Each structure stands twice: as C-alpha cells, then as structure tokens.
Amino acid sequence: MEKRILIASWLFLIGSSLFLIDSMFEAAQHFSFMSLLHLSEGVLFLIGSIFFMPSSSSSSPSLPKTVCNNHSETQGKLELVATDYADE
C-alpha cells in the first residue's frame, strides 16, 4: 500500500509538471486571459502535488487517524471504534 501511495504521488507530480509545461507553451504562443488562467492552474496543481508527496524522513508515510464506517485506520492497522451518535 505504501508503495502504491509513493507511485501515485510521483505520477501526480509528473502529470502536474507536464500540465505546467503545456500551459507555459500556450502562454508563450498567444498570451490571453485564458492562457494566464491555465498557467496559474498549472502552478497551483504542481504545488499541490508537491505537498502530497510522502515524507522522506521516514520509510513509510505517516497516515492520519481517520474514522470511517466504525473503523479507524492508524498506520495501516484497522481498529474497531465505538461510535455513539445518540449524544449529538
């Protein structure tokens, strides 16, 4: 699973880099409001992809504790979580 996350992160990074390069060529060929919009989209998409890269300080990305369908996932291990919605 951790390897799939790493591969997916790299694919998003490569795809966003290609998107940015394409938008730079578009802006160089004919500068318009739309080409400027595409250029800003490319920059933001690349920055977002960089932020989704797993941390290089550890061998595995640290997964946040999430609760979904009465289960919590912490570092790849599923644990049953008691959920009582009557209090809400």
Backbone bond lengths (Angstrom), bond angles and torsions (degrees), N, CA, C in turn:
res aa  C-N    CA-C-N  psi(-1)  N-CA   C-N-CA  omega(-1)  CA-C   N-CA-C  phi
1 M - - - 1.454 - - 1.526 110.78 -
2 E 1.332 116.07 -41.53 1.462 119.42 -179.00 1.522 111.20 -65.59
3 K 1.350 115.84 -34.76 1.462 119.34 178.70 1.528 110.48 -68.21
4 R 1.334 116.79 -36.82 1.458 120.54 177.80 1.522 111.37 -65.04
5 I 1.330 116.79 -38.33 1.467 120.76 177.58 1.522 109.97 -63.78
6 L 1.323 116.92 -42.31 1.456 120.96 179.06 1.528 111.34 -64.55
7 I 1.332 116.43 -44.72 1.467 120.17 179.20 1.530 110.41 -63.53
8 A 1.325 117.06 -44.42 1.469 120.61 179.25 1.523 111.12 -61.82
9 S 1.325 117.04 -40.11 1.464 120.61 178.96 1.520 111.03 -63.41
10 W 1.330 116.73 -43.20 1.467 120.09 178.99 1.525 111.37 -66.51
11 L 1.332 117.52 -38.21 1.462 119.66 178.11 1.530 111.48 -64.55
12 F 1.329 117.01 -40.79 1.457 119.87 175.98 1.530 111.06 -64.24
13 L 1.323 117.33 -39.12 1.461 120.80 179.05 1.529 110.92 -64.73
14 I 1.320 116.89 -44.08 1.467 120.66 178.85 1.527 110.41 -65.95
15 G 1.338 116.95 -44.27 1.462 120.13 179.35 1.515 112.72 -62.77
16 S 1.332 116.97 -40.51 1.461 119.09 179.38 1.521 111.35 -70.16
17 S 1.322 117.14 -32.21 1.471 120.18 175.95 1.526 110.26 -65.26
18 L 1.338 116.94 -42.72 1.467 120.39 177.48 1.531 111.26 -64.54
19 F 1.321 116.64 -38.73 1.460 120.94 177.52 1.524 110.57 -62.34
20 L 1.338 117.09 -41.03 1.462 120.88 178.97 1.524 111.04 -67.41
21 I 1.322 117.44 -42.01 1.469 120.70 178.67 1.529 110.19 -61.99
22 D 1.331 116.92 -43.16 1.458 120.72 178.33 1.528 111.24 -61.37
23 S 1.334 116.66 -42.07 1.467 119.11 -179.68 1.528 111.32 -69.15
24 M 1.331 117.95 -30.27 1.473 119.85 176.28 1.523 110.53 -68.24
25 F 1.344 117.68 -40.84 1.461 120.36 176.83 1.524 111.05 -65.02
26 E 1.330 117.09 -38.27 1.458 120.79 178.21 1.528 110.79 -62.85
27 A 1.346 116.69 -43.92 1.467 120.50 179.78 1.526 111.24 -66.99
28 A 1.334 117.31 -32.80 1.463 120.45 179.73 1.529 111.26 -72.65
29 Q 1.332 117.54 -34.04 1.467 120.34 -178.47 1.524 112.23 -74.89
30 H 1.299 116.60 -48.49 1.470 120.03 178.44 1.532 107.81 -148.70
31 F 1.318 114.79 108.41 1.453 120.62 -176.86 1.526 109.21 -81.31
32 S 1.323 114.79 125.10 1.458 120.99 177.56 1.525 107.96 -149.61
33 F 1.314 114.70 177.85 1.454 119.18 177.58 1.531 110.95 -61.43
34 M 1.329 116.45 -41.02 1.466 120.48 -179.80 1.525 111.52 -66.35
35 S 1.323 118.14 -38.34 1.467 119.32 178.32 1.528 110.47 -68.19
36 L 1.321 117.48 -35.03 1.456 121.00 175.78 1.530 110.40 -67.09
37 L 1.325 116.78 -38.75 1.461 121.27 176.30 1.527 111.10 -63.95
38 H 1.326 117.64 -43.25 1.465 121.27 178.15 1.524 110.99 -65.28
39 L 1.318 116.99 -36.35 1.465 120.53 178.17 1.526 110.85 -65.61
40 S 1.327 116.79 -43.26 1.470 119.41 178.52 1.527 110.94 -67.28
41 E 1.339 117.82 -36.04 1.466 120.80 175.31 1.521 110.96 -61.78
42 G 1.324 116.63 -42.46 1.464 120.85 179.34 1.517 112.27 -62.89
43 V 1.339 116.32 -42.44 1.469 120.21 179.19 1.527 110.57 -64.52
44 L 1.328 117.03 -45.89 1.466 120.27 -179.46 1.525 111.85 -65.73
45 F 1.321 117.13 -39.20 1.460 121.20 178.76 1.530 110.47 -64.81
46 L 1.325 117.37 -40.34 1.465 121.04 178.19 1.527 110.71 -65.89
47 I 1.325 117.63 -43.61 1.467 120.72 178.58 1.531 110.22 -62.39
48 G 1.325 117.23 -43.68 1.463 120.54 177.61 1.517 112.11 -61.69
49 S 1.326 117.17 -39.76 1.464 120.43 178.48 1.522 111.62 -66.07
50 I 1.316 117.17 -35.75 1.470 120.83 177.00 1.518 110.29 -64.96
51 F 1.330 116.93 -41.12 1.466 120.27 179.62 1.528 112.66 -67.25
52 F 1.341 117.86 -24.59 1.460 120.48 178.61 1.528 113.39 -84.81
53 M 1.328 117.58 -2.89 1.466 120.03 177.68 1.528 109.12 -66.68
54 P 1.347 117.40 138.34 1.462 119.74 178.11 1.522 111.32 -63.64
55 S 1.300 115.74 154.00 1.461 121.71 179.60 1.522 109.66 -65.87
56 S 1.318 117.44 135.41 1.462 120.76 179.38 1.523 111.97 -87.88
57 S 1.342 118.20 -5.72 1.460 120.38 -178.25 1.520 112.13 -75.37
58 S 1.331 117.73 -22.68 1.458 120.56 178.26 1.518 109.16 -121.30
59 S 1.324 115.66 160.82 1.457 119.27 -179.37 1.519 112.09 -73.06
60 S 1.322 117.36 -24.50 1.456 120.52 177.77 1.520 109.47 -127.18
61 P 1.328 115.83 146.21 1.464 117.75 178.55 1.516 110.37 -67.11
62 S 1.325 115.66 141.64 1.459 119.44 178.96 1.517 108.70 -80.47
63 L 1.313 115.85 120.67 1.450 121.06 -178.13 1.518 109.65 -91.99
64 P 1.313 117.63 132.88 1.462 118.84 176.83 1.513 110.32 -71.07
65 K 1.308 115.58 155.04 1.465 120.35 178.16 1.517 107.91 -77.10
66 T 1.323 115.62 120.26 1.454 120.74 -179.50 1.516 109.25 -122.32
67 V 1.311 115.71 151.46 1.462 120.99 177.64 1.516 107.49 -117.21
68 C 1.320 116.11 123.57 1.453 121.13 -179.58 1.524 108.60 -149.73
69 N 1.298 116.70 123.94 1.461 122.28 178.50 1.529 112.70 54.56
70 N 1.311 116.13 48.32 1.464 123.34 177.70 1.528 113.66 62.11
71 H 1.299 118.79 22.55 1.453 122.78 175.07 1.518 108.30 -129.81
72 S 1.318 116.44 146.88 1.459 118.77 173.02 1.511 107.90 -118.76
73 E 1.304 115.88 144.86 1.455 120.34 179.65 1.519 108.11 -114.98
74 T 1.310 116.11 117.83 1.459 121.72 178.68 1.508 107.76 -126.99
75 Q 1.308 116.68 113.69 1.455 123.33 178.07 1.524 111.20 54.06
76 G 1.321 117.24 42.06 1.446 121.64 174.60 1.517 115.32 84.23
77 K 1.329 118.86 -2.12 1.460 121.79 -179.89 1.521 109.11 -106.89
78 L 1.321 116.27 133.75 1.456 120.29 178.64 1.519 109.72 -92.39
79 E 1.318 115.60 133.62 1.454 121.55 177.62 1.522 107.88 -129.62
80 L 1.321 116.89 141.61 1.441 121.16 177.61 1.529 109.66 -73.03
81 V 1.324 116.55 133.90 1.457 121.89 -179.31 1.514 107.94 -118.89
82 A 1.332 115.92 128.42 1.462 120.43 176.68 1.513 109.02 -77.88
83 T 1.317 115.63 122.71 1.451 121.00 -179.43 1.516 108.60 -121.43
84 D 1.333 115.42 122.95 1.464 120.75 178.96 1.512 107.36 -120.86
85 Y 1.337 116.39 105.10 1.452 121.33 -177.80 1.525 112.43 -86.84
86 A 1.318 117.00 -1.36 1.464 119.71 -178.83 1.524 111.89 -68.57
87 D 1.326 117.55 -25.62 1.462 121.79 -178.75 1.522 112.61 -75.67
88 E 1.306 117.73 -17.34 1.464 121.14 -174.80 1.490 112.51 -83.45
